[in-house]
Amino acid sequence: MSNQSNKVIIVLKEATFWLAILTSLITQLCTALMPVITQQILDAAVAKNIQRISWMAAGYLASFLVIIISEFFGQSLSGIFAAKQEVRLKNELATATLAKREDSFQIDPASRYQNAYTNETATIADGLFNPMLMFAAGIFGLIFNIMALNFSIPF
């Protein structure tokens, strides 16, 4: 198994990764529900059904609060995951650096190692997770919005 495959497996075993995916799913579901609920509120207003308006408004407010809370947790989990990945990358870099022979350090300046350890690991850790989470959110959003569109169109 290749080194890249091992890194993907490490990412997929992280609980924070899956919790962030779950919060993304919840956010996208509630976001897709809001226009459906708005349509239900308008339909209830046309029918002058105050009780239904109240229930739908409560559902709209609940969806709005769930979006805010899940976005907060999603951002927090994203930061935690990125920090864990940065630490893992720094450990791998330190191990690889310590395994080098002494004469190989004369080829590269010390600043190259310092830059890799302090700057590049953070960039790689952020670049590893955010695209995956954004891709998942896009897929969830597409699926839920298509479902909401089908739900709100009378056949």
C-alpha positions as CSV (number, residue, x, y, z in Angstrom):
1,M,0.0,0.0,0.0
2,S,1.4,3.4,-0.9
3,N,2.2,6.2,1.4
4,Q,-0.6,8.4,0.0
5,S,-3.1,5.6,0.6
6,N,-2.0,5.4,4.2
7,K,-2.6,9.2,4.6
8,V,-6.1,9.0,3.1
9,I,-6.9,6.1,5.5
10,I,-5.6,8.1,8.4
11,V,-7.9,11.0,7.4
12,L,-10.9,8.6,7.0
13,K,-10.3,7.2,10.5
14,E,-10.5,10.6,12.2
15,A,-13.7,11.1,14.2
16,T,-13.4,14.9,13.7
17,F,-13.5,14.4,9.9
18,W,-16.8,12.4,10.1
19,L,-18.3,14.8,12.6
20,A,-17.5,17.7,10.3
21,I,-19.1,15.8,7.4
22,L,-22.2,15.2,9.6
23,T,-22.5,18.9,10.5
24,S,-22.1,19.7,6.8
25,L,-25.0,17.3,6.0
26,I,-27.2,18.9,8.7
27,T,-26.4,22.4,7.5
28,Q,-27.2,21.6,3.9
29,L,-30.4,19.8,4.8
30,C,-31.7,22.7,6.8
31,T,-30.6,25.2,4.2
32,A,-32.6,23.3,1.5
33,L,-35.6,23.1,3.9
34,M,-35.9,26.8,4.4
35,P,-37.4,27.7,1.0
36,V,-39.8,24.7,1.3
37,I,-40.9,26.0,4.7
38,T,-41.2,29.5,3.3
39,Q,-43.5,28.2,0.6
40,Q,-45.6,26.4,3.3
41,I,-45.9,29.6,5.3
42,L,-47.1,31.5,2.1
43,D,-49.6,28.8,1.4
44,A,-50.9,28.9,5.0
45,A,-51.1,32.7,4.7
46,V,-53.2,32.5,1.6
47,A,-55.4,29.9,3.3
48,K,-55.5,32.2,6.4
49,N,-54.5,29.3,8.6
50,I,-52.9,31.1,11.6
51,Q,-52.1,27.8,13.4
52,R,-50.2,26.4,10.4
53,I,-48.3,29.7,10.0
54,S,-47.2,29.5,13.6
55,W,-46.0,25.9,13.2
56,M,-44.2,26.6,10.0
57,A,-42.6,29.8,11.4
58,A,-41.4,27.8,14.4
59,G,-39.9,25.2,12.0
60,Y,-38.2,28.0,10.0
61,L,-36.7,29.5,13.2
62,A,-35.6,26.0,14.3
63,S,-34.0,25.4,10.9
64,F,-32.2,28.7,11.1
65,L,-30.9,28.0,14.6
66,V,-29.7,24.5,13.6
67,I,-27.8,26.0,10.6
68,I,-26.1,28.5,12.9
69,I,-25.2,25.9,15.5
70,S,-24.1,23.3,12.9
71,E,-22.0,25.9,11.1
72,F,-20.3,26.8,14.4
73,F,-19.5,23.2,15.2
74,G,-18.4,22.5,11.6
75,Q,-15.9,25.4,11.7
76,S,-14.7,24.3,15.1
77,L,-14.3,20.7,13.9
78,S,-12.5,21.8,10.8
79,G,-10.0,23.7,12.9
80,I,-9.5,20.8,15.2
81,F,-9.0,18.4,12.3
82,A,-6.5,20.8,10.6
83,A,-4.6,21.2,13.8
84,K,-4.4,17.4,14.3
85,Q,-3.2,16.9,10.7
86,E,-0.6,19.7,11.1
87,V,0.8,17.9,14.2
88,R,0.8,14.6,12.3
89,L,2.7,16.2,9.4
90,K,5.2,17.9,11.7
91,N,5.9,14.6,13.4
92,E,6.4,12.9,10.0
93,L,8.7,15.7,8.9
94,A,10.7,15.6,12.1
95,T,11.1,11.8,11.8
96,A,12.2,12.1,8.2
97,T,14.6,14.9,9.0
98,L,16.2,12.9,11.9
99,A,16.5,9.9,9.6
100,K,18.7,11.9,7.1
101,R,22.4,11.4,6.9
102,E,24.5,14.3,8.2
103,D,26.0,15.2,4.8
104,S,22.5,15.8,3.3
105,F,22.1,18.8,5.6
106,Q,24.9,20.5,3.9
107,I,23.0,20.5,0.6
108,D,20.0,22.4,1.8
109,P,20.1,25.5,4.1
110,A,18.6,25.2,7.6
111,S,15.9,27.8,6.6
112,R,14.4,25.3,4.2
113,Y,13.8,22.9,7.1
114,Q,12.5,25.7,9.3
115,N,10.1,26.9,6.6
116,A,8.8,23.4,6.0
117,Y,8.2,22.8,9.7
118,T,6.6,26.1,10.5
119,N,4.8,27.2,7.4
120,E,4.3,24.4,4.9
121,T,2.8,21.9,7.3
122,A,0.0,24.4,8.2
123,T,-0.7,25.1,4.5
124,I,-0.8,21.4,3.7
125,A,-3.0,20.6,6.7
126,D,-5.5,23.3,5.7
127,G,-5.4,22.4,2.0
128,L,-6.0,18.7,2.9
129,F,-9.3,19.1,4.8
130,N,-11.1,22.2,3.5
131,P,-11.5,21.0,-0.1
132,M,-12.9,17.6,1.0
133,L,-15.4,19.3,3.3
134,M,-16.4,21.8,0.7
135,F,-16.8,19.0,-1.8
136,A,-19.0,17.0,0.6
137,A,-21.1,20.2,1.4
138,G,-21.5,20.8,-2.4
139,I,-22.8,17.3,-3.0
140,F,-25.1,17.4,0.0
141,G,-26.4,20.8,-1.1
142,L,-27.1,19.6,-4.6
143,I,-28.9,16.5,-3.5
144,F,-31.0,18.2,-0.8
145,N,-31.9,21.2,-3.1
146,I,-33.0,18.8,-5.9
147,M,-35.1,17.0,-3.4
148,A,-36.6,20.2,-2.1
149,L,-37.3,21.4,-5.7
150,N,-39.1,18.1,-6.4
151,F,-41.0,18.5,-3.1
152,S,-42.2,22.0,-3.8
153,I,-43.2,21.5,-7.5
154,P,-46.8,20.2,-7.7
155,F,-47.2,17.3,-10.2
